[in-house]
Amino acid sequence: MSASPSSGPTRRLALYALAVCVLSVAAAVVSFVQGSWLGVVWVLLAGLSSNMTWYYARRGRVRDRAGSVTG
């Protein structure tokens, strides 16, 4: 059981965003190896999902810290 119930969804979203980031990087590599410029779109998606991962991971840590101080 986690320290605060609200940290569960944020950690899950961070993991989903990380999975999207890893898969989009792999798709970009495959796309560039095949000679397609569509890989640029995959790189942009990887950047967006990377930022989402950091945001949700930090948000979860802040909520855990706030829950442990007040709880």
Backbone torsions as a table, in degrees:
resi	resn	phi	psi	omega
1	MET	NA	139.0	-176.1
2	SER	-83.5	168.0	-177.6
3	ALA	-65.1	-40.9	177.0
4	SER	-134.8	140.6	-176.1
5	PRO	-65.5	-22.6	-178.2
6	SER	-78.8	-12.4	-178.9
7	SER	-80.3	-18.7	-179.8
8	GLY	-61.0	-53.5	-179.7
9	PRO	-62.7	-35.2	-179.5
10	THR	-69.3	-38.1	176.9
11	ARG	-67.1	-37.8	178.9
12	ARG	-65.8	-41.8	176.7
13	LEU	-63.8	-37.7	177.6
14	ALA	-64.0	-40.1	178.9
15	LEU	-68.2	-39.3	177.0
16	TYR	-63.9	-43.3	179.5
17	ALA	-64.7	-37.2	177.2
18	LEU	-65.0	-39.9	178.2
19	ALA	-63.6	-42.3	177.9
20	VAL	-63.1	-39.6	179.5
21	CYS	-62.4	-47.6	-178.7
22	VAL	-64.2	-43.1	-179.6
23	LEU	-67.8	-36.1	179.5
24	SER	-72.4	-31.6	174.4
25	VAL	-66.0	-43.0	177.9
26	ALA	-62.8	-40.9	178.3
27	ALA	-65.6	-36.7	178.2
28	ALA	-65.5	-42.0	179.4
29	VAL	-62.8	-46.9	179.8
30	VAL	-61.8	-41.8	-178.6
31	SER	-64.6	-43.5	179.4
32	PHE	-69.0	-36.0	178.1
33	VAL	-63.8	-35.6	178.1
34	GLN	-78.4	-4.6	177.2
35	GLY	87.9	15.4	-178.2
36	SER	-97.0	139.8	177.6
37	TRP	-83.5	0.2	176.0
38	LEU	-63.4	-17.8	177.8
39	GLY	-60.1	-23.6	177.9
40	VAL	-61.9	-39.9	178.3
41	VAL	-64.5	-40.1	178.8
42	TRP	-65.8	-37.0	177.8
43	VAL	-65.1	-41.6	177.3
44	LEU	-63.5	-39.8	176.9
45	LEU	-65.5	-37.1	177.1
46	ALA	-63.9	-40.6	177.9
47	GLY	-64.4	-42.6	179.4
48	LEU	-64.4	-46.4	-178.6
49	SER	-69.9	-29.3	175.1
50	SER	-64.6	-43.9	177.1
51	ASN	-63.5	-38.7	177.8
52	MET	-64.9	-37.8	178.1
53	THR	-61.4	-49.1	179.3
54	TRP	-61.8	-39.9	-179.0
55	TYR	-62.9	-50.7	-177.2
56	TYR	-70.1	-33.9	177.4
57	ALA	-66.5	-43.2	179.1
58	ARG	-67.5	-39.8	179.0
59	ARG	-61.7	-41.0	177.5
60	GLY	-65.0	-41.2	178.5
61	ARG	-64.4	-41.6	-179.6
62	VAL	-64.7	-41.3	179.0
63	ARG	-67.0	-38.3	177.1
64	ASP	-63.7	-43.9	179.9
65	ARG	-63.9	-43.0	179.7
66	ALA	-66.4	-36.9	179.4
67	GLY	-69.3	-35.4	-178.8
68	SER	-75.9	-27.7	179.3
69	VAL	-75.9	-45.6	-176.2
70	THR	-87.0	-17.8	-174.6
71	GLY	-92.3	NA	NA
